[in-house]
Amino acid sequence: MLFKNGVNLNKSLEEFVKNSSKLYIYVPYIKLKPLKEILAETKNVELIIVRWEPKDLLSGASDLEVYPFLKERGITLYRNKRLHMKAFLDNYERCLIGSANISSRALNIPLSPNYNYELATIVGSLSLEDRLYFINIEKESLLITDNVYEQIKAQLLEKDFDFEIENDFQIRFEAPDKDFLISSLPMSFNVASFFSIYQNGNAPNEVELNCFLHDLTLYDIPLGLSPNELFLRLQSSFFTHPFIAAFVDFLKLKGELRFGAVKEWIQKSCEDVPIPRRWEITENIQILYRWITTLGEGNFRIYQPNHSQVLQFVSKV
């Protein structure tokens, strides 16, 4: 079924957003006022990806004020200058796709006879390859943080608006913070469950499948590897990831860490906004322990002298 702007697109999008369990939005041009309308009655939005090329912001096709609004609501914002699709994903399982950006005329918000002709439809079931396509876009995108946001604002103020030389103006970034999010840690319950889904092509449930896809993309693992190739590729990618590498360096420096000390280090190191509370990252650390001991092949061990687990670096020298 086709949803048509000026007929049923507005209502259909509203219902899709409201009934989604976890919503991921990929839209190149986003205006703040219609975005507020779309998100007014939902708290299920996980992330939004926008194009945010200089021309988009200088011409008013997109609003820079989207970032502080989303930050206040705890919604992650990414920038990808190659983005042109318009897609709303419900937990990477189904997808509303169409031609409309998030603007007043594109979505007829508020209702007006002066709307754009736009179409949309719903894809009810996404394949594994479809999901990976979207997750890879997220991986390649730039996380917007206060640091990045202020850099964009400052460089836009320095630039006179001129369409003819737009391609000569590229926003420059220093010290992006994407590698130190909680989502930069593994999510699959353990390495064995990751291997099982990789080899069998199916998962017990959607939660485990999404965790597998997250890790597959995070560690840049291609499909079709043999078990030995998979282990070696995963091991290398895991220990060279900046978040894991920094943690292992800290662990080597200390020799061993109690569970509480690991919580403290991760909480202080992560760049999530808002910063997660320590009790919220307990499961992330338990998963990290399982991954680091399995892929570490004897370099790490866990023991429990009392009520607190201790992660120890075991030198083989």
C-alpha positions as CSV (number, residue, x, y, z in Angstrom):
1,M,0.0,0.0,0.0
2,L,1.2,3.5,-0.9
3,F,0.9,6.3,1.7
4,K,0.4,9.7,0.0
5,N,1.2,13.1,1.4
6,G,-2.0,15.1,1.8
7,V,-4.0,11.9,2.0
8,N,-2.7,9.4,4.6
9,L,1.2,9.7,4.8
10,N,1.1,11.9,7.9
11,K,-1.2,9.6,9.9
12,S,0.6,6.4,8.7
13,L,4.0,7.8,9.8
14,E,2.5,8.8,13.1
15,E,1.2,5.3,13.7
16,F,4.4,3.7,12.6
17,V,6.5,5.8,15.0
18,K,4.0,5.3,17.9
19,N,3.9,1.5,17.4
20,S,7.6,0.9,16.9
21,S,9.5,-0.8,19.8
22,K,12.9,0.9,18.9
23,L,13.0,3.5,16.2
24,Y,16.0,4.4,14.0
25,I,15.6,7.3,11.6
26,Y,17.7,7.9,8.5
27,V,16.6,11.2,6.9
28,P,19.0,13.7,5.1
29,Y,17.1,16.9,5.8
30,I,15.4,17.5,9.2
31,K,13.7,20.6,10.4
32,L,13.2,21.0,14.2
33,K,9.5,21.9,14.3
34,P,8.1,18.9,12.4
35,L,10.6,16.6,14.2
36,K,9.1,17.7,17.5
37,E,5.7,16.9,16.2
38,I,6.7,13.4,15.1
39,L,8.4,12.6,18.4
40,A,5.9,14.3,20.7
41,E,4.2,11.1,21.9
42,T,7.0,8.6,21.7
43,K,10.1,7.8,23.8
44,N,11.3,4.9,21.7
45,V,13.8,6.6,19.3
46,E,17.3,5.2,19.6
47,L,19.2,7.2,17.0
48,I,18.8,9.6,14.0
49,I,21.1,10.0,11.1
50,V,21.1,13.3,9.1
51,R,23.2,14.6,6.2
52,W,24.1,18.0,7.6
53,E,26.2,19.2,4.6
54,P,27.2,22.9,4.9
55,K,24.6,23.9,2.2
56,D,21.9,22.1,4.1
57,L,22.5,24.1,7.2
58,L,23.2,27.4,5.6
59,S,20.2,27.3,3.4
60,G,17.8,26.1,6.2
61,A,17.1,22.7,4.6
62,S,18.1,21.3,8.0
63,D,18.3,22.8,11.5
64,L,21.4,22.8,13.6
65,E,19.1,23.1,16.7
66,V,18.1,19.5,16.2
67,Y,21.1,18.4,18.2
68,P,20.4,20.1,21.5
69,F,16.7,19.0,21.3
70,L,17.8,15.3,20.8
71,K,20.5,15.5,23.4
72,E,17.9,16.6,26.0
73,R,15.8,13.6,25.1
74,G,18.7,11.2,25.2
75,I,18.6,10.4,21.5
76,T,21.9,9.9,19.6
77,L,22.5,11.9,16.5
78,Y,24.9,11.0,13.6
79,R,26.0,12.9,10.5
80,N,26.6,11.1,7.2
81,K,27.1,13.4,4.2
82,R,26.4,10.5,1.8
83,L,22.9,10.0,3.1
84,H,20.0,10.5,0.7
85,M,17.5,7.7,1.8
86,K,14.5,8.4,3.9
87,A,13.8,5.5,6.2
88,F,12.2,4.8,9.6
89,L,13.2,1.4,11.0
90,D,11.4,-0.4,13.7
91,N,14.1,-2.4,15.6
92,Y,15.7,-3.2,12.2
93,E,12.8,-5.6,11.6
94,R,10.4,-3.6,9.4
95,C,10.8,-0.3,7.7
96,L,8.8,2.7,6.4
97,I,10.6,4.1,3.4
98,G,9.6,6.9,1.1
99,S,10.6,10.2,-0.6
100,A,9.8,12.6,2.3
101,N,12.3,14.4,4.4
102,I,11.3,15.7,7.9
103,S,10.0,19.1,6.9
104,S,6.6,20.9,7.1
105,R,5.8,20.6,3.4
106,A,7.2,17.0,3.0
107,L,5.0,15.7,5.8
108,N,2.2,18.2,5.7
109,I,2.9,19.4,9.3
110,P,0.9,21.4,10.1
111,L,-1.9,20.5,7.7
112,S,-1.9,22.8,4.7
113,P,-2.9,22.8,1.0
114,N,0.6,23.8,0.1
115,Y,2.3,20.3,0.6
116,N,4.8,18.4,-1.5
117,Y,3.7,15.3,-3.4
118,E,5.4,12.5,-1.5
119,L,5.0,8.7,-1.3
120,A,5.9,6.1,1.3
121,T,5.3,2.4,2.0
122,I,6.2,-0.2,4.6
123,V,8.5,-3.2,4.1
124,G,7.2,-5.7,6.7
125,S,10.3,-7.9,7.1
126,L,13.9,-7.0,6.5
127,S,16.5,-9.6,5.5
128,L,19.8,-10.1,7.2
129,E,21.5,-8.3,4.3
130,D,19.0,-5.4,4.6
131,R,19.7,-4.9,8.3
132,L,23.5,-5.0,7.7
133,Y,23.1,-2.3,5.1
134,F,21.6,0.1,7.6
135,I,23.9,-0.8,10.4
136,N,27.0,-0.2,8.2
137,I,25.7,3.3,7.4
138,E,25.5,3.9,11.2
139,K,29.1,2.6,11.6
140,E,30.4,4.9,8.9
141,S,28.6,8.0,10.3
142,L,30.0,10.7,12.5
143,L,28.7,10.8,16.1
144,I,27.5,14.3,17.0
145,T,28.7,15.3,20.4
146,D,29.0,18.7,22.1
147,N,32.6,18.8,20.8
148,V,31.6,18.1,17.2
149,Y,28.5,20.4,17.4
150,E,30.5,23.4,18.5
151,Q,33.0,22.8,15.7
152,I,30.2,22.8,13.1
153,K,28.7,26.0,14.5
154,A,32.0,27.8,14.6
155,Q,32.9,26.9,11.0
156,L,29.4,27.8,9.6
157,L,29.8,31.3,11.2
158,E,33.0,31.8,9.3
159,K,31.5,31.0,6.0
160,D,29.6,33.4,3.7
161,F,26.6,31.7,2.1
162,D,27.5,31.0,-1.5
163,F,26.1,28.1,-3.5
164,E,28.7,28.4,-6.2
165,I,31.6,27.5,-4.0
166,E,29.7,25.1,-1.7
167,N,31.9,22.1,-2.8
168,D,35.0,23.9,-1.7
169,F,33.7,24.1,1.9
170,Q,34.2,20.9,3.9
171,I,33.6,20.9,7.6
172,R,36.8,19.8,9.4
173,F,36.7,17.8,12.6
174,E,39.1,17.3,15.4
175,A,38.9,14.5,18.0
176,P,35.6,12.8,17.2
177,D,34.4,10.7,20.1
178,K,32.6,7.8,18.5
179,D,34.9,5.0,19.5
180,F,34.1,5.4,23.3
181,L,30.4,4.8,23.4
182,I,28.9,1.9,25.4
183,S,27.7,0.6,22.0
184,S,31.4,0.2,21.1
185,L,31.5,-2.8,23.4
186,P,30.4,-6.3,22.3
187,M,26.7,-7.1,22.8
188,S,26.4,-10.8,22.0
189,F,26.1,-12.9,25.2
190,N,29.5,-14.6,24.5
191,V,31.8,-15.5,21.6
192,A,30.2,-18.9,21.3
193,S,26.7,-17.5,20.7
194,F,28.2,-15.1,18.1
195,F,29.9,-18.0,16.3
196,S,26.7,-20.1,16.4
197,I,24.6,-17.4,14.6
198,Y,27.4,-16.7,12.2
199,Q,27.7,-20.4,11.2
200,N,24.0,-21.3,11.2
201,G,22.5,-18.1,9.8
202,N,19.7,-17.8,12.4
203,A,19.2,-16.7,16.0
204,P,16.9,-17.9,18.8
205,N,15.2,-14.4,18.9
206,E,15.4,-10.9,17.6
207,V,17.4,-9.6,20.5
208,E,20.2,-12.0,19.9
209,L,20.1,-11.4,16.2
210,N,20.4,-7.7,16.7
211,C,23.3,-8.2,19.1
212,F,25.0,-10.4,16.5
213,L,24.5,-7.8,13.7
214,H,25.9,-5.1,16.0
215,D,29.1,-7.1,16.7
216,L,29.4,-8.2,13.1
217,T,29.5,-4.6,12.0
218,L,31.4,-3.2,14.9
219,Y,34.3,-5.6,14.3
220,D,34.0,-5.5,10.5
221,I,33.6,-9.2,10.0
222,P,32.6,-10.4,6.5
223,L,30.3,-13.3,5.9
224,G,31.6,-16.6,4.6
225,L,34.7,-17.1,6.8
226,S,35.8,-20.5,8.0
227,P,35.7,-21.1,11.8
228,N,39.5,-20.5,12.1
229,E,39.4,-17.4,9.9
230,L,36.5,-16.1,11.9
231,F,38.2,-16.5,15.2
232,L,41.4,-14.9,14.1
233,R,39.6,-12.0,12.4
234,L,37.4,-11.4,15.4
235,Q,40.3,-11.7,17.8
236,S,42.3,-9.1,15.9
237,S,39.4,-6.6,15.4
238,F,38.3,-6.9,19.1
239,F,41.7,-6.2,20.6
240,T,42.6,-3.4,18.2
241,H,39.3,-1.5,18.7
242,P,40.2,1.8,20.5
243,F,37.9,1.2,23.4
244,I,39.1,-2.3,24.1
245,A,42.8,-1.4,23.5
246,A,42.5,1.4,26.0
247,F,40.9,-0.8,28.6
248,V,43.5,-3.6,28.1
249,D,46.3,-1.0,28.5
250,F,44.7,0.1,31.8
251,L,44.3,-3.5,33.0
252,K,48.0,-4.3,32.1
253,L,49.1,-1.2,34.1
254,K,47.1,-2.2,37.2
255,G,47.7,-6.0,36.8
256,E,44.1,-6.8,38.0
257,L,40.9,-4.9,38.5
258,R,37.9,-5.6,40.7
259,F,34.4,-5.4,39.1
260,G,33.7,-2.0,40.6
261,A,37.0,-0.5,39.3
262,V,36.1,-1.7,35.8
263,K,32.7,0.0,36.1
264,E,34.3,3.2,37.2
265,W,36.8,3.2,34.3
266,I,34.2,2.5,31.7
267,Q,31.8,5.1,33.1
268,K,34.6,7.7,33.1
269,S,35.8,6.7,29.6
270,C,32.6,6.5,27.7
271,E,31.3,9.5,25.7
272,D,27.6,8.7,25.9
273,V,25.1,11.5,26.6
274,P,23.8,11.1,29.2
275,I,26.6,9.1,30.8
276,P,25.2,5.8,31.9
277,R,25.0,5.0,35.6
278,R,27.1,2.2,36.9
279,W,24.3,-0.2,37.6
280,E,23.2,0.2,33.9
281,I,26.5,-1.1,32.6
282,T,26.8,-4.3,34.7
283,E,25.6,-6.6,31.9
284,N,28.0,-4.8,29.4
285,I,30.9,-5.6,31.7
286,Q,29.9,-9.2,32.2
287,I,29.7,-9.6,28.4
288,L,33.1,-7.9,28.1
289,Y,34.6,-10.4,30.6
290,R,33.4,-13.3,28.6
291,W,34.7,-11.9,25.3
292,I,38.1,-10.8,26.7
293,T,38.8,-14.2,28.4
294,T,37.7,-16.3,25.4
295,L,39.6,-14.2,22.7
296,G,42.5,-13.6,25.0
297,E,43.5,-17.2,24.9
298,G,45.0,-17.4,28.4
299,N,46.2,-13.8,28.8
300,F,43.3,-13.0,31.0
301,R,41.6,-14.8,33.8
302,I,38.7,-14.1,36.3
303,Y,38.8,-15.2,39.9
304,Q,36.5,-14.3,42.8
305,P,38.3,-14.0,46.2
306,N,35.1,-12.7,47.9
307,H,31.9,-11.1,46.6
308,S,33.6,-9.2,43.8
309,Q,35.0,-10.7,40.6
310,V,38.6,-9.8,39.7
311,L,39.8,-9.6,36.1
312,Q,43.5,-10.3,35.9
313,F,46.1,-9.9,33.1
314,V,48.3,-13.0,33.1
315,S,51.7,-12.3,31.7
316,K,53.2,-15.2,29.8
317,V,56.7,-13.9,30.0
